Amino acid sequence: MLDGVITINKHGLIESVNKAACSIFGYDADEMRGANVAMLSPESDAGRSDHRARQLQHLQDSGSHYLVGKPRETMGQRKDGSVFPMSLAVSKIARKGHPTFVVVIRDITQRRQSEEEIHRLAFYDPLTELPNRRLLIDRLKQATVTSGRTSQYGAVMFLDLDQFKLLNDTQGHAMGDELLKQVAT
């Protein structure tokens, strides 16, 4: 199984883990079993461990299922301290007469990187890393709306590189690319 699976009791203590969860978080199964699930959250979330325990207890006492069955994205923390994006889904089952929460976890680092790359390619020039025409038009529309609302004005400056085509034709595209990078800087 590629997804990590962790079972947690109503007190927030980890009861079992699969190999994928161990791989995702960098712990051995023995290190995780019996530990509070808060160990898998970034330190900035450490103060939330009591909150998580209260949420689990609330699930137990009230039967409310607001955490159960609703996949969401959050941050996880590996044993080495690195923080990564993950998706998780919680299910509640009865195990030996006691409620147990089954958490299915997926590391979504690669997906997030791909989304960022798609955004970068859609809105930025790959050579100069400057905003492209699509982003320029979007920002101009925003500036126009803001200008109309605040009565503040701005300006757009166009820069023309004289004889750029001649440079490209005589010195090659590599030289033209280098000039564009320097102008962008």
C-alpha positions as CSV (number, residue, x, y, z in Angstrom):
1,M,0.0,0.0,0.0
2,L,1.4,3.4,-1.0
3,D,-0.6,5.4,1.5
4,G,0.3,5.5,5.2
5,V,-2.2,4.1,7.6
6,I,-2.1,4.9,11.3
7,T,-4.7,3.8,13.9
8,I,-5.1,6.1,16.9
9,N,-7.1,5.6,20.1
10,K,-9.5,8.2,21.6
11,H,-6.6,9.7,23.6
12,G,-4.6,10.5,20.5
13,L,-2.1,7.6,21.0
14,I,-0.8,5.7,18.0
15,E,-1.8,2.0,18.2
16,S,-0.5,0.8,14.8
17,V,1.2,1.9,11.6
18,N,1.9,0.4,8.3
19,K,5.2,0.4,6.4
20,A,4.2,3.3,4.2
21,A,3.5,5.5,7.3
22,C,6.9,4.6,8.7
23,S,8.5,5.5,5.3
24,I,6.6,8.8,5.0
25,F,7.5,10.0,8.5
26,G,10.9,8.3,8.9
27,Y,10.2,6.5,12.1
28,D,10.3,2.8,12.9
29,A,7.0,1.3,13.9
30,D,8.2,0.7,17.5
31,E,9.0,4.5,17.8
32,M,5.5,5.4,16.7
33,R,3.4,2.9,18.6
34,G,2.2,4.4,21.9
35,A,3.3,7.9,21.0
36,N,1.0,10.9,20.8
37,V,-0.1,11.6,17.2
38,A,1.2,15.2,17.8
39,M,4.7,13.9,17.1
40,L,3.8,13.8,13.4
41,S,2.8,17.5,13.3
42,P,5.1,20.5,12.8
43,E,6.4,22.1,16.1
44,S,4.2,25.1,15.3
45,D,1.3,22.8,15.8
46,A,2.7,21.1,18.9
47,G,0.4,23.2,21.2
48,R,-2.5,21.6,19.4
49,S,-2.0,18.1,20.7
50,D,-4.4,18.8,23.6
51,H,-6.8,20.2,21.1
52,R,-6.5,17.0,19.0
53,A,-7.1,14.9,22.1
54,R,-10.2,17.0,22.9
55,Q,-11.4,16.5,19.3
56,L,-11.0,12.8,19.5
57,Q,-12.8,12.7,22.9
58,H,-15.6,14.9,21.5
59,L,-15.9,12.4,18.6
60,Q,-16.1,9.6,21.2
61,D,-18.6,11.3,23.5
62,S,-20.9,13.0,21.0
63,G,-20.8,10.7,18.0
64,S,-20.1,13.9,16.0
65,H,-18.3,13.0,12.8
66,Y,-17.1,16.4,11.6
67,L,-13.5,15.1,11.3
68,V,-14.5,11.7,10.0
69,G,-14.7,11.1,6.2
70,K,-13.7,14.6,5.2
71,P,-10.3,14.5,3.4
72,R,-8.1,17.5,4.0
73,E,-4.6,18.8,3.4
74,T,-2.3,19.8,6.2
75,M,1.4,19.7,7.1
76,G,3.3,16.7,8.6
77,Q,6.7,16.5,10.2
78,R,9.2,13.8,9.7
79,K,11.6,12.4,12.3
80,D,14.4,14.5,10.9
81,G,12.3,17.7,11.5
82,S,11.5,18.4,7.9
83,V,7.9,19.6,7.2
84,F,5.9,18.4,4.2
85,P,2.4,18.7,2.8
86,M,0.1,15.7,3.2
87,S,-3.5,14.8,2.6
88,L,-5.3,12.8,5.3
89,A,-8.6,11.2,5.8
90,V,-10.0,9.9,9.1
91,S,-12.4,7.0,9.6
92,K,-13.9,5.8,12.9
93,I,-14.2,2.1,13.7
94,A,-15.0,0.0,16.8
95,R,-12.1,-2.1,17.7
96,K,-12.4,-4.5,20.7
97,G,-15.4,-2.4,21.8
98,H,-13.5,0.9,21.8
99,P,-13.5,3.6,19.2
100,T,-10.4,3.7,17.0
101,F,-9.6,6.3,14.4
102,V,-8.0,5.1,11.2
103,V,-6.0,7.8,9.4
104,V,-4.9,7.4,5.8
105,I,-2.1,9.7,4.9
106,R,-0.5,10.6,1.5
107,D,2.6,12.7,1.0
108,I,1.6,15.3,-1.6
109,T,5.0,17.0,-1.9
110,Q,5.4,16.0,-5.6
111,R,1.9,17.1,-6.4
112,R,2.4,20.5,-4.8
113,Q,5.7,20.9,-6.7
114,S,4.0,20.1,-9.9
115,E,1.2,22.6,-9.2
116,E,3.8,25.3,-8.5
117,E,5.7,24.5,-11.7
118,I,2.4,24.7,-13.7
119,H,1.7,28.1,-12.1
120,R,5.2,29.3,-12.8
121,L,5.0,28.2,-16.5
122,A,1.5,29.7,-16.9
123,F,2.4,33.1,-15.5
124,Y,6.2,33.7,-15.8
125,D,8.6,33.7,-18.7
126,P,11.0,30.7,-18.4
127,L,14.0,32.6,-19.7
128,T,13.8,35.9,-17.7
129,E,11.5,34.7,-14.9
130,L,9.6,37.9,-15.2
131,P,5.8,37.9,-15.3
132,N,4.5,37.1,-18.7
133,R,1.8,38.8,-20.8
134,R,-1.1,36.9,-19.1
135,L,0.0,38.0,-15.6
136,L,0.7,41.5,-16.8
137,I,-2.8,41.8,-18.2
138,D,-4.3,40.4,-14.9
139,R,-2.2,42.9,-12.8
140,L,-3.2,45.8,-15.1
141,K,-6.9,45.0,-14.7
142,Q,-6.4,44.9,-10.9
143,A,-4.5,48.2,-10.9
144,T,-7.2,49.8,-13.0
145,V,-9.9,48.7,-10.6
146,T,-7.9,49.9,-7.6
147,S,-7.1,53.2,-9.3
148,G,-10.8,53.8,-10.0
149,R,-11.6,53.0,-6.3
150,T,-8.8,55.0,-4.7
151,S,-8.2,57.8,-7.3
152,Q,-4.5,56.9,-7.3
153,Y,-2.8,56.6,-10.6
154,G,0.1,54.6,-12.0
155,A,2.1,54.3,-15.2
156,V,3.2,51.5,-17.6
157,M,6.6,51.8,-19.2
158,F,7.5,49.8,-22.3
159,L,11.1,49.2,-23.0
160,D,12.2,48.6,-26.6
161,L,15.5,47.0,-27.4
162,D,16.7,48.6,-30.6
163,Q,18.3,46.2,-33.1
164,F,17.5,43.1,-31.0
165,K,16.5,41.1,-34.1
166,L,19.8,42.0,-35.7
167,L,21.7,40.9,-32.6
168,N,19.8,37.6,-32.6
169,D,20.5,37.1,-36.3
170,T,24.2,37.9,-36.3
171,Q,25.3,36.8,-32.8
172,G,22.9,33.9,-32.3
173,H,20.0,33.2,-30.0
174,A,22.2,32.4,-27.0
175,M,23.6,36.0,-27.1
176,G,20.0,37.4,-27.5
177,D,18.9,35.3,-24.5
178,E,21.8,36.6,-22.5
179,L,20.9,40.2,-23.3
180,L,17.3,39.6,-22.3
181,K,18.4,38.1,-19.0
182,Q,20.6,41.0,-18.2
183,V,17.9,43.5,-19.1
184,A,15.5,41.6,-16.9
185,T,17.9,41.8,-14.0
